[in-house]
Amino acid sequence: MNKQGIGTKCVQAGYTPGNGEPRQIPIIQSTTFKYDTSEHMGKLFDLEESGYFYTRLQNPTNDMVAAKIAALEGGTAAMLTSSGQAANFYAVFNIATCGDHVVASSTIYGGTYNLFHVTMRKMGVDFTFVSPDCTPEELDAAFRPNTKAVFGETIANPALTVLDIEKFARAAHAHGVPLIVDNTFATPVNCRPFEWGADIVTHSTTKYMDGHGAGVGGAIVDSGKFDWMAHADKFPGLTTPDDSYHGVTYAEKFGLGGAFITKCTAQLMRDFGSIQSPQNAFILNLGLESLHVRMPRHCENGLAVAQFLKGHPKISFVIYPGLEGDKYHAMAEKYMPNGTCGVVSFGFKGGRSAAEAFMKHLRLGAIETHVADARTCCLHPASATHRQMNDDELAAAGITPDLVRMSCGLEDSADLIADIAQALEKI
Ligand SMILES: *Cc1c(COP(=O)(O)O)cnc(C)c1O
């Protein structure tokens, strides 16, 4: 199975129908499952036997789609969540709780930054943010005795910095903790972080995996490579009995390949309940079936738009890791030789007012708080997601007042460029 190409996995992994069974994955639209005896159900509750009993914990449709995502990333186990936010929260909180500390890249998605910097701090988890460009020495200095994980994004949203996965993995492993990588923008079609040393991968499936702006969702995948027992004192949640789950010790009972996701499901999903609906999992799977066909087109359009903008007299800068001359081009070539993503950021010589005017004149590119959709969309962070910041605060966040983020969809690149050209003419 692992020998198959990524495209075959996109189309077929996770579900193999038997004779006379539905060709498409069935939507098991049921909250619960029926058993003949209470003894049998008791075994399920004790995690003695695997089986479904309540959709908050597990649902067959979700499991088929999670199995496909695990296959795509080359992991041993995966779970779906209701959103990317829930995926990142669970992935971190599964191993870092009150009194613990996490090292994270400073350019991560704003929603994840808030989750870490504000909400998880209130829960007693502390974070140190480091530049993705930090030296190994600077990275090393960010660790503390209570550090439990390192976190970064393959391609950051919207900063478009590229994570040096090997550098971050080396530092994490030298300190006996796993590297968690949010692989939303690259997708496993363009980068598989496990092949570079990452231990856990997360996704906002809302973006390219769904790809049609149809369903909010998330996923967590375990590589099965991190040895919790070798660092047993750091991860008591995995290496000592869970009193809230009949005294099970996850790392012993479920091994390297299953401990992380089983604990995350049995504890965090049980208690927080951020499940993906089976209906949304079905929609997500439709997106996954064409992910390998769509990603090259997103990248082709992103590159064409970036190259056009780069040469335009009204444009002051273009950020696109796939573009030659970009600060992260060499890093992108190493980790994503087949392409990066469809998102391009750029600025205007005419400043903020030119950016706002440009967006008004676009006909194909709609103004939306979204990325990674089949339809091209764009956002002016200074008047939307980062609206509450003044120009100084924007600069600190790496966002200039004239910056526009454009997510190139699946349209013809000639039409996208013509649309951009006519909008630029009017400013
Ligand atoms: C959108 C996004 C998230 C949050 O995902 P939701 O599905 O919106 O909750 C997390 N990480 C990255 C990189 C994202 O782009």
The ligand as an SDF file (V2000), in Angstrom:
LIG
                    3D

 15 15  0  0  0  0  0  0  0  0999 V2000
   -6.9590   28.0880    8.4450 C   0  0  0  0  0  0  0  0  0  0  0  0
   -5.8110   27.5430    9.1620 C   0  0  0  0  0  0  0  0  0  0  0  0
   -5.9280   27.0040   10.4520 C   0  0  0  0  0  0  0  0  0  0  0  0
   -7.2420   26.9980   11.1840 C   0  0  0  0  0  0  0  0  0  0  0  0
   -8.1150   26.1150   10.5620 O   0  0  0  0  0  0  0  0  0  0  0  0
   -9.7260   26.2150   10.6370 P   0  0  0  0  0  0  0  0  0  0  0  0
  -10.1510   25.0400    9.8410 O   0  0  0  0  0  0  0  0  0  0  0  0
  -10.1150   27.5450   10.0530 O   0  0  0  0  0  0  0  0  0  0  0  0
  -10.0940   26.1150   12.0810 O   0  0  0  0  0  0  0  0  0  0  0  0
   -4.8070   26.4650   11.0400 C   0  0  0  0  0  0  0  0  0  0  0  0
   -3.6070   26.4750   10.4040 N   0  0  0  0  0  0  0  0  0  0  0  0
   -3.4550   27.0030    9.1730 C   0  0  0  0  0  0  0  0  0  0  0  0
   -2.1100   26.9840    8.5390 C   0  0  0  0  0  0  0  0  0  0  0  0
   -4.5360   27.5570    8.5070 C   0  0  0  0  0  0  0  0  0  0  0  0
   -4.3720   28.0820    7.2780 O   0  0  0  0  0  0  0  0  0  0  0  0
  1  2  1  0
  2  3  1  0
  2 14  2  0
  3  4  1  0
  3 10  2  0
  4  5  1  0
  5  6  1  0
  6  7  2  0
  6  8  1  0
  6  9  1  0
 10 11  1  0
 11 12  2  0
 12 13  1  0
 12 14  1  0
 14 15  1  0
M  END
$$$$
